[in-house]
Each structure stands twice: as structure tokens, then as C-alpha cells.
Amino acid sequence: MKRLQAAVEVAVDPVALVDAINEAQAQRAAARAELKGAPAPAAVTDAEIHAMIDSLGDVGAKLKEADPGALTQLYGELGVGLLYEPKGRTVIATVSPRVVSACVRGGT
């Protein structure tokens, strides 16, 4: 409301804003309806997580046997970064998550 009042004060015609406001309200209502009708996210149990980890086998042993060049490529594809800190003799690992996203109503 304050923005509308400020716009009126600088001589913007409030009638010109009606279409934009109506469209924004319609988009908001559509988004709320879509969220209301969306299925609840599926929760993963601790047992399912442990089963996923177990299905990978002995990853540590496989990584020790792997070619360093192949590991570099794998880490790059996975978005894994390793930084060695000699002072504390530690390795700092970072991971960039893969994001799969879809725009609900298409791009604008």
C-alpha cells in the first residue's frame, strides 16, 4: 500500500497499475493452489539411508585402488573439492550439490 501511495505522490496513475496488480494476485492465487494440491514430500528413513550407503559397497577400498587421473575427473564431475591445510594437517572437503529444478509455469 505504501508503494502505491508513493507512486500516486509522484504522479503515477493508479488505474495504470490495476492490470499489473490483478495479474500478480492471479499468479499468487495459482501458486497457492498448486502448492496446496502438491503431494507431501516423501521422507527418507534412517534405514533407507543406511541401505543406500550399504549398496555402494566398500567405497574407500575402491577409491584407494582407483587411478588418480580418474579420481580427479570423478571428483570434478561430482563437484567435490579438497583443500589440504598443512598447518593443521587437515583436509577440507566441499561439495557442490547437483540441483535439478523445473520452473512450474515456464521461464519469463
Secondary structure, 3 states (H helix, E strand, C coil): CHHHHHHHHCCCCHHHHHHHHHHHHHHHHHHHHHHHHCCCCCCCCHHHHHHHHHHCCCHHHHHHHCCHHHHHHHHHHHCEEEEEECCCCEEEEEECCCCCCCCCCCCC
